[in-house]
């Protein structure tokens, strides 16, 4: 699984994260930044007690799941 984690700071300086599961292969930094700019401009989140104030970063997390066959 690939998950995009977009990191923001709210008006109080606290961290806030928006996760998107199954992000497409080949997503560009420009596409991610554009999406984050839209989230910032929309002001639709109450981010841990304050509105989103700034972009703090982004990362793509890849998780491999291996089934374990039990005896």
C-alpha positions in Angstrom: 0.0 0.0 0.0 1.2 3.5 -0.8 -0.1 6.4 1.4 0.5 10.1 0.8 0.8 11.9 4.0 0.4 15.7 3.7 1.7 17.6 6.7 0.4 21.0 7.8 0.7 23.4 10.8 -2.4 25.0 12.3 -2.8 28.5 13.6 -1.5 27.4 17.1 1.6 25.8 15.6 0.4 22.2 16.1 0.9 19.5 13.5 -2.0 18.3 11.3 -1.9 15.5 8.8 -4.1 14.5 5.9 -3.6 11.0 4.6 -4.6 9.7 1.1 -4.5 5.9 0.7 -3.5 4.2 -2.5 -1.8 7.2 -4.0 -1.1 6.7 -7.7 2.4 5.8 -8.9 4.2 8.7 -10.6 2.5 11.4 -8.6 4.7 14.5 -8.9 5.8 16.9 -6.2 4.0 19.7 -8.2 0.7 17.7 -8.1 1.1 17.2 -4.3 1.9 20.9 -3.7 -1.1 21.9 -5.8 -3.4 19.7 -3.8 -2.0 21.0 -0.5 -2.4 24.6 -1.7 -6.1 23.8 -2.4 -6.5 22.3 1.1 -4.9 25.4 2.6 -7.0 27.8 0.6 -10.3 26.0 1.2 -10.0 26.4 5.0 -12.4 23.4 5.6 -10.6 21.7 8.5 -10.5 22.4 12.2 -7.0 21.2 12.6 -6.5 20.4 16.3 -8.1 23.5 17.5 -7.1 25.9 14.8 -7.4 26.4 11.0 -4.6 25.2 8.8 -2.0 28.0 8.5 0.9 26.5 6.6 2.3 23.6 4.7 4.9 21.6 6.6 5.8 18.9 4.2 4.7 15.6 2.5 5.8 12.0 2.3 4.8 8.8 0.6 4.8 5.8 2.9 4.9 2.3 1.4 3.7 -0.6 3.5 4.1 -4.3 2.6 1.8 -6.7 4.2 2.7 -10.4 4.4 0.1 -12.9 5.5 1.3 -15.4 8.1 -0.1 -18.9 7.8 -0.8 -20.1 11.2 -0.4 -23.9 12.1 
